[in-house]
Amino acid sequence: MGQKFGGLALVAGCFLMLLGLSFVPAAFAQHQDETILGAGICTFSFGAFAAAAGMYLKNRAFESMAVPGPVVHQPKSRGGCDMCKAETPVIHCRVHHLHICAQCLAKHYDFRSCVYVPSTRRSTPARPAARAAKA
């Protein structure tokens, strides 16, 4: 249903755009009339809107027919958090020099002594070529 109606809207929109463009020479004839130019502009813009709506409907119909592929999960990087060694760290405790994930932060949080900054530790090790370039 959506694909057929989308195709119809696309064709009708293109026809309205062509009709709107045909009003432009009539507006610039010997007896110039601003209402014909306005009608041509409105017809062209409505045709562009209808064509865009037709493309949108065709895309939504095609998207609903597509079969979803298998979901590929990214493997978690091991060794990021200094406490649990399982998650990626988000906070660095500057007092204790610990990179901490969000789950371990609740166990470590002490507002009197700890100072926290965003962690700068990478979740994956740096490329050897990048390290060699710095050396």
C-alpha positions as CSV (number, residue, x, y, z in Angstrom):
1,M,0.0,0.0,0.0
2,G,2.7,2.5,1.0
3,Q,4.9,1.7,-1.9
4,K,2.1,2.2,-4.5
5,F,0.9,5.4,-2.9
6,G,4.4,6.6,-2.6
7,G,5.0,6.1,-6.3
8,L,1.7,7.8,-7.1
9,A,2.7,10.8,-4.9
10,L,6.1,10.9,-6.5
11,V,4.7,11.0,-10.1
12,A,2.0,13.5,-9.2
13,G,4.6,15.7,-7.5
14,C,6.8,15.7,-10.5
15,F,3.8,16.6,-12.7
16,L,2.9,19.5,-10.4
17,M,6.5,20.7,-10.5
18,L,6.4,20.7,-14.3
19,L,3.1,22.5,-14.3
20,G,4.4,25.1,-12.0
21,L,7.4,25.7,-14.2
22,S,5.1,26.1,-17.2
23,F,3.5,29.1,-15.4
24,V,6.7,31.0,-15.3
25,P,6.9,31.9,-19.0
26,A,3.3,32.9,-18.9
27,A,4.0,35.3,-16.1
28,F,6.8,37.1,-18.0
29,A,4.8,37.5,-21.2
30,Q,3.9,40.9,-22.7
31,H,1.1,41.5,-20.2
32,Q,2.8,40.6,-16.9
33,D,0.6,39.2,-14.2
34,E,1.9,38.6,-10.7
35,T,-0.9,36.2,-9.8
36,I,0.2,33.8,-12.5
37,L,3.8,33.9,-11.1
38,G,2.5,33.3,-7.6
39,A,0.4,30.4,-8.7
40,G,3.3,28.9,-10.6
41,I,5.6,29.2,-7.5
42,C,2.9,27.7,-5.3
43,T,2.3,24.8,-7.7
44,F,6.0,24.1,-8.0
45,S,6.5,24.1,-4.3
46,F,3.5,21.8,-3.6
47,G,4.8,19.5,-6.3
48,A,8.2,19.4,-4.6
49,F,6.6,18.6,-1.3
50,A,4.4,15.9,-2.8
51,A,7.5,14.3,-4.5
52,A,9.4,14.4,-1.3
53,A,6.5,12.8,0.6
54,G,6.3,10.1,-2.1
55,M,10.0,9.4,-1.7
56,Y,9.6,9.2,2.1
57,L,6.7,6.8,1.8
58,K,8.5,4.6,-0.6
59,N,11.5,4.5,1.7
60,R,9.4,3.6,4.7
61,A,7.7,0.8,2.8
62,F,11.0,-0.5,1.6
63,E,12.4,-0.3,5.2
64,S,9.6,-2.3,6.6
65,M,10.1,-5.1,4.1
66,A,13.9,-5.4,4.9
67,V,15.0,-8.3,6.9
68,P,17.2,-7.3,9.9
69,G,20.6,-8.7,9.9
70,P,22.4,-10.3,12.8
71,V,23.3,-8.0,15.6
72,V,27.1,-7.8,16.1
73,H,28.1,-6.9,19.6
74,Q,31.4,-5.1,20.2
75,P,33.6,-7.0,22.6
76,K,34.3,-5.1,25.8
77,S,37.8,-4.1,26.4
78,R,39.3,-5.9,29.4
79,G,41.5,-4.3,31.9
80,G,40.1,-0.7,31.6
81,C,38.8,-0.2,35.2
82,D,41.5,-0.5,37.9
83,M,39.0,-2.1,40.4
84,C,36.9,-4.6,38.5
85,K,39.0,-5.0,35.3
86,A,35.8,-5.4,33.3
87,E,34.3,-2.1,32.2
88,T,35.7,1.0,30.4
89,P,36.7,3.7,32.9
90,V,34.8,7.0,32.9
91,I,36.3,8.7,36.0
92,H,39.9,9.1,37.3
93,C,40.4,9.5,41.0
94,R,43.4,11.9,41.3
95,V,44.0,11.2,44.9
96,H,44.3,7.4,44.7
97,H,45.4,7.4,41.0
98,L,42.6,5.0,39.9
99,H,40.6,4.8,36.7
100,I,37.1,3.8,37.7
101,C,34.0,2.6,35.8
102,A,30.5,3.8,36.6
103,Q,29.7,0.6,38.6
104,C,32.8,0.8,40.8
105,L,32.4,4.6,41.4
106,A,29.6,3.9,43.9
107,K,32.0,1.7,46.0
108,H,34.9,4.1,45.8
109,Y,33.0,7.5,46.2
110,D,34.3,9.7,49.0
111,F,33.5,13.4,48.7
112,R,35.8,14.4,51.5
113,S,39.1,13.2,50.1
114,C,38.7,12.2,46.5
115,V,39.0,14.5,43.5
116,Y,37.5,13.2,40.3
117,V,38.2,14.1,36.6
118,P,37.1,12.5,33.4
119,S,39.2,9.5,32.5
120,T,41.6,9.8,29.6
121,R,42.5,6.1,29.4
122,R,41.8,4.6,26.0
123,S,39.4,1.6,25.9
124,T,41.6,-0.1,23.3
125,P,45.4,-0.1,23.2
126,A,47.0,2.5,20.9
127,R,48.3,1.4,17.6
128,P,52.0,0.5,17.6
129,A,52.6,2.7,14.5
130,A,51.3,5.8,16.5
131,R,53.6,5.0,19.4
132,A,56.6,4.5,17.0
133,A,55.9,7.9,15.4
134,K,56.1,9.7,18.8
135,A,59.4,8.1,19.7
